[in-house]
Amino acid sequence: MEKNPFDLTGKVAVVTGGTGILGTLYCQRLAEAGAQIVVADLDSGRCTALAEEISKETGIPAVGRAVDLSSEQSVKDWAKQIIDGFGSIDVLVNNAAAKSPDFFAPLESFPLEDWNKVMAVNITGMFLAIRELGPTMAAKGRGSIINISSIYGIVGPDQRIYEGSWYEALGGAINTPLIYSATKAQ
């Protein structure tokens, strides 16, 4: 009998941005494939709630671990909790993507503070997560690091597709700003 190449039974998968639209799906699908899940995001309550929901639906252990990817100390503490709890990990999905208060502002008025905030999560946070968790995979001689990028990191977005759209959480018309493209080109 052939082994299922998608069987992750006994593996540990960490998903940053785990409570977002895509992150939630990644967590659910990885659990359905048998992986124990660490749901990682800013809001501890949302992480824990999603982890409990995944455990209930799949019967696979899942835990929520809050982290501020823009803070080196937060990432270090978070990684230590994960390593102390699981010993090592097998999969790291760097999915987190920040949106700043002026995320949809036009380029000519996009604040440097917002640029730095998004960079701190999307680029520096990804680096810190790999730096802190990657050695557990290297020590085992195996593991997967998946950095979620975007087509907009390769080609310029056609802003016309957003005409008439509105992002309630940020109170503005949707577009794909330069900062998103810059940080998703990795």
N, C-alpha and C positions, 0 to 999 in steps of 0.2 A: 504494500500500500504506500502511495506517495505521501510525503509530508506536505501539509498545507503551507505554502510559502508566506501566507498572511497570518499564521498562527503566532500570537505574541504571548501565549500562556507562560506565566512565570517572569515576564519582563516588566520593567518599571518604566513608564513614560511620563515625562514632565511636559506640560503645555503652558507656555506663558501666554498671557492674553486669553486664558482659558475660559473666562466667562463671557467673552464677546461672541458675536454671531458665528464666526468661523471657528473660534477656539472651542466653543461648546460642541460643535459637530466633530471636531478633531478628537476631543476627549471621549465623546460617546463612541465613535467608530473604533478608536484604539482599545477601549474597554470591551467592545463587542468582539474584537480580535483576541481578547484574553489578557491584555496588559493591565497591570495595576496602574492607576492614574493619580498623578499629582496635578490638581487644578491650581494654577498660579495666576494671580491677578492682584490688583490693588485692594479690592474690597474683601476682607476676610469672611464676612457673612455670606456674600455671594459665592465665594470659593467653596465654603463648607456646604452650602445648600446644594450647589451643583454636584459636588462630590457625593453627597448623600443620595441625591436623585439617581446618579449613575450607578452607585452601589445597589440601590433598590431595584433598578430596572435590569441590570446585567448580572448581579450576584458577584461582581468583581470588586475587590477592595479599591476604594478611591478616597483620597484625602484632599482637603483644601489647604493651601499654604499661601498666605498673602505675601506680596513682595512689591517694593517700589524699585523698579528696574533702573530708575535714575539715581539711586543711592547705592554707592559701593558697599556701605556697611549693611544696608538692608539685604542686598544680594548675598553678601557673605553669610549673614545670619540665616537667611532662607536656605541657602545651599547646605549649610551645616545641619539644619533641621532635617532636610531630605536625606542627606548621607547618614546621619545618626539613625533615622527611621528605617531606611531601606538598605543601607550598606553601600549601594551603588545604584546607578541608573543605566538603562539600556537605550532610551530614546529621549532626546531633547528637541522639542518643537518650539523654536523661537518665532512666535506668532504675534506677540504684543506690538501694538502700533498706537502711539499717543495722538491725541487731537488736543491742540492748545485752544485757549479762549478765542483767538483770532485766526483759527485754522483756515477758514475760507476767505480771509481778507485778500484783496488783490496784492500782487507781488510788490507794487510800489509803496504799499503801506503795511506790508507784513512786518510785525515787530521782531527784532532780533531776539528778544526774550522768548518769544514763541518758537522761533527757529531752534534756539538752544534747548528748549524744553522737549521738543519732539526728537531732536538728535540724541538727547540724553537717554531716551527710552528706546527708540528704534535702532540706533547704532551702538551707543555705549552700553546700553542694557543687554543687548544681544552678546556683545563681547564679554561682559562680566558674567553672564550666565554660562557661556562656553568655558571661560577661564575657571570658574568655580566648580562646575559639574563635569566638564570634559575629562579631567584626570581620572575620574572613576571608570570611565569607559576605556581610556587608554591603558589603565592598569589591568583591565580584563582582556585587552587586545581586541575589543569589538564594541560596537555601539553605533548609533545613528544620530547625527545632528542635522536637523532640518530647519533651514532658515526660510521663512515664508517671505517671498518677494512679490512683485506685482509686474504685470505687463507694462504698467506706467513707469517702471524703472528702465525700460528698454525703448519704448516709443512714447512720444508726447501724447497726452490725452486729448481727445476731441471734446472740448468743453460744451459743445452743443447738445451732447446727450443728457446733460443735467438741466437743460432749460425747463423751468417751471417746477423744479424739485426744491424741497425745503428740508433742512436737518433741524428738527425741533430742539434737540439737546443743545445745539450751539446757536440756535436762533438765526440761521442764515441760509442763503441759497447754497446748494451743494456745488462743488467743483473739485477738481483734483489739483491741489496746490503744489508748487515746486518742491516744498519740503517733503511731501509724500513721495514724489518721484525720486528725489535725491536719496531718501533713506530706504527705498524699496528696490534700488538698483543693485544691491549687494549681490 
